[in-house]
Amino acid sequence: TLRFDLSTKEIMEVVDGNAFVSINGAPEVEFKAGQSWEVEKGGYFIIRAESPVHYVCHFE
């Protein structure tokens, strides 16, 4: 489990695998390959993976 505090807006796109993500303290949601989530500047997300996951961050 990792927490990321953001200083800029980010969009994360899952390329392979799946991850469980909580955004700004909201309930955890599962994201699979082909899905994405975004977090506004000043927000945070917590990501958890039960197996390897590959995701790409896009910074705005």
N, CA, C and O of each residue as an XYZ file, in Angstrom:
240
protein
N       0.849     -1.183      0.000
C       0.000      0.000      0.000
C       0.891      1.241      0.000
O       1.819      1.355      0.800
N       0.594      2.162     -0.905
C       1.349      3.411     -1.009
C       0.392      4.594     -1.052
O      -0.702      4.501     -1.608
N       0.816      5.707     -0.458
C       0.035      6.946     -0.519
C       0.833      7.976     -1.309
O       2.035      8.144     -1.103
N       0.138      8.664     -2.220
C       0.756      9.711     -3.025
C       0.002     11.015     -2.796
O      -1.199     11.094     -3.053
N       0.705     12.042     -2.310
C       0.152     13.383     -2.138
C       0.576     14.204     -3.352
O       1.762     14.278     -3.674
N      -0.393     14.818     -4.021
C      -0.126     15.428     -5.324
C      -0.002     16.943     -5.263
O      -0.782     17.622     -4.595
N       0.994     17.457     -5.976
C       1.176     18.904     -6.088
C       0.692     19.413     -7.442
O       0.741     20.612     -7.716
N       0.223     18.491     -8.289
C      -0.339     18.833     -9.590
C      -1.438     17.824     -9.907
O      -1.460     16.735     -9.334
N      -2.338     18.168    -10.802
C      -3.369     17.222    -11.221
C      -2.708     16.049    -11.944
O      -1.814     16.248    -12.766
N      -3.149     14.829    -11.639
C      -2.609     13.642    -12.289
C      -3.736     12.728    -12.747
O      -4.776     12.616    -12.099
N      -3.502     12.082    -13.878
C      -4.399     11.049    -14.389
C      -3.585      9.768    -14.454
O      -2.530      9.732    -15.088
N      -4.068      8.713    -13.801
C      -3.386      7.430    -13.780
C      -4.172      6.443    -14.631
O      -5.386      6.311    -14.483
N      -3.472      5.756    -15.517
C      -4.084      4.808    -16.448
C      -3.484      3.425    -16.211
O      -2.268      3.253    -16.297
N      -4.329      2.442    -15.914
C      -3.854      1.077    -15.697
C      -3.615      0.428    -17.054
O      -4.511      0.368    -17.896
N      -2.395     -0.054    -17.252
C      -2.001     -0.674    -18.509
C      -2.119     -2.194    -18.420
O      -2.523     -2.849    -19.381
N      -1.763     -2.752    -17.259
C      -1.806     -4.203    -17.072
C      -2.055     -4.504    -15.600
O      -1.501     -3.837    -14.726
N      -2.876     -5.492    -15.327
C      -3.175     -5.878    -13.953
C      -4.345     -5.094    -13.397
O      -5.160     -4.554    -14.145
N      -4.419     -5.036    -12.079
C      -5.478     -4.284    -11.417
C      -4.955     -3.734    -10.093
O      -4.013     -4.269     -9.508
N      -5.582     -2.664     -9.641
C      -5.194     -2.006     -8.398
C      -6.447     -1.537     -7.676
O      -7.485     -1.292     -8.290
N      -6.327     -1.419     -6.372
C      -7.404     -0.917     -5.531
C      -6.984      0.473     -5.066
O      -5.908      0.645     -4.494
N      -7.845      1.471     -5.317
C      -7.466      2.869     -5.107
C      -8.517      3.595     -4.271
O      -9.719      3.466     -4.503
N      -8.037      4.358     -3.299
C      -8.873      5.267     -2.525
C      -8.411      6.679     -2.857
O      -7.228      6.994     -2.723
N      -9.335      7.529     -3.287
C      -9.008      8.903     -3.665
C      -9.554      9.855     -2.610
O     -10.759      9.884     -2.355
N      -8.670     10.631     -1.999
C      -9.054     11.629     -0.991
C      -9.926     11.041      0.113
O     -10.864     11.691      0.575
N      -9.623      9.817      0.537
C     -10.332      9.193      1.648
C     -11.634      8.501      1.285
O     -12.301      7.951      2.161
N     -12.010      8.517      0.011
C     -13.239      7.840     -0.432
C     -13.049      6.323     -0.340
O     -11.916      5.849     -0.254
N     -14.137      5.566     -0.357
C     -14.008      4.105     -0.334
C     -13.146      3.595     -1.495
O     -13.126      4.176     -2.580
N     -12.452      2.518     -1.241
C     -11.563      1.910     -2.229
C     -12.349      1.389     -3.433
O     -13.422      0.805     -3.284
N     -11.793      1.612     -4.632
C     -12.399      1.166     -5.888
C     -11.351      0.373     -6.651
O     -10.172      0.728     -6.633
N     -11.768     -0.699     -7.325
C     -10.845     -1.490     -8.135
C     -10.775     -0.918     -9.549
O     -11.805     -0.640    -10.165
N      -9.557     -0.745    -10.059
C      -9.321     -0.297    -11.427
C      -8.548     -1.381    -12.154
O      -7.556     -1.902    -11.643
N      -9.013     -1.719    -13.361
C      -8.404     -2.772    -14.170
C      -7.787     -2.171    -15.426
O      -7.992     -0.996    -15.730
N      -7.026     -2.996    -16.157
C      -6.390     -2.552    -17.399
C      -7.417     -1.861    -18.294
O      -8.519     -2.371    -18.500
N      -7.045     -0.698    -18.821
C      -7.937      0.080    -19.673
C      -8.744      1.123    -18.921
O      -9.400      1.957    -19.544
N      -8.711      1.094    -17.591
C      -9.441      2.070    -16.789
C      -8.469      3.101    -16.225
O      -7.262      2.864    -16.168
N      -9.005      4.245    -15.811
C      -8.151      5.298    -15.264
C      -8.880      6.050    -14.163
O     -10.098      5.948    -14.019
N      -8.111      6.806    -13.390
C      -8.675      7.689    -12.379
C      -7.856      8.964    -12.378
O      -6.715      8.986    -12.840
N      -8.448     10.027    -11.852
C      -7.718     11.290    -11.781
C      -7.864     11.891    -10.404
O      -8.857     11.682     -9.708
N      -6.845     12.645    -10.030
C      -6.812     13.304     -8.732
C      -6.391     14.751     -8.967
O      -5.405     15.022     -9.653
N      -7.143     15.661     -8.397
C      -6.859     17.084     -8.564
C      -5.637     17.508     -7.747
O      -5.250     16.833     -6.793
N      -5.048     18.617     -8.130
C      -3.928     19.215     -7.402
C      -4.298     19.357     -5.932
O      -5.396     19.811     -5.608
N      -3.393     18.974     -5.046
C      -3.637     19.080     -3.612
C      -4.315     17.863     -3.022
O      -4.437     17.757     -1.802
N      -4.762     16.940     -3.864
C      -5.411     15.724     -3.385
C      -4.399     14.620     -3.139
O      -3.188     14.827     -3.219
N      -4.926     13.444     -2.839
C      -4.061     12.289     -2.630
C      -4.793     11.019     -3.022
O      -6.020     10.991     -3.117
N      -4.020      9.974     -3.245
C      -4.623      8.663     -3.440
C      -3.766      7.610     -2.768
O      -2.552      7.757     -2.630
N      -4.428      6.550     -2.357
C      -3.775      5.388     -1.766
C      -4.014      4.234     -2.716
O      -5.154      3.955     -3.090
N      -2.945      3.561     -3.109
C      -3.048      2.454     -4.057
C      -2.559      1.171     -3.391
O      -1.567      1.162     -2.662
N      -3.288      0.086     -3.665
C      -2.959     -1.226     -3.125
C      -3.068     -2.231     -4.258
O      -4.003     -2.177     -5.056
N      -2.121     -3.139     -4.326
C      -2.147     -4.173     -5.361
C      -1.881     -5.527     -4.715
O      -1.025     -5.651     -3.839
N      -2.621     -6.535     -5.154
C      -2.430     -7.890     -4.647
C      -1.519     -8.701     -5.560
O      -1.076     -9.792     -5.201
N      -1.243     -8.157     -6.743
C      -0.330     -8.770     -7.710
C       0.272     -7.626     -8.525
O      -0.186     -6.490     -8.407
N       1.289     -7.896     -9.351
C       1.916     -6.808    -10.107
C       0.899     -6.009    -10.934
O      -0.011     -6.569    -11.546
N       1.082     -4.702    -10.929
C       0.226     -3.807    -11.711
C       1.124     -2.778    -12.400
O       2.102     -2.303    -11.823
N       0.777     -2.448    -13.633
C       1.528     -1.455    -14.406
C       0.568     -0.316    -14.707
O      -0.464     -0.518    -15.347
N       0.910      0.883    -14.242
C       0.082      2.043    -14.559
C       0.969      3.213    -14.945
O       2.136      3.286    -14.561
N       0.391      4.124    -15.711
C       1.105      5.285    -16.226
C       0.476      6.540    -15.634
O      -0.748      6.660    -15.578
N       1.320      7.477    -15.190
C       0.842      8.758    -14.658
C       0.984      9.833    -15.724
O       2.036      9.970    -16.348
N      -0.079     10.589    -15.925
C      -0.065     11.744    -16.822
C      -0.203     12.978    -15.938
O      -1.159     13.087    -15.170
N       0.738     13.903    -16.040
C       0.735     15.108    -15.219
C       0.164     16.272    -16.016
O       0.484     16.441    -17.193
N      -0.676     17.069    -15.378
C      -1.246     18.248    -16.039
C      -0.862     19.505    -15.300
O      -1.247     20.601    -15.705
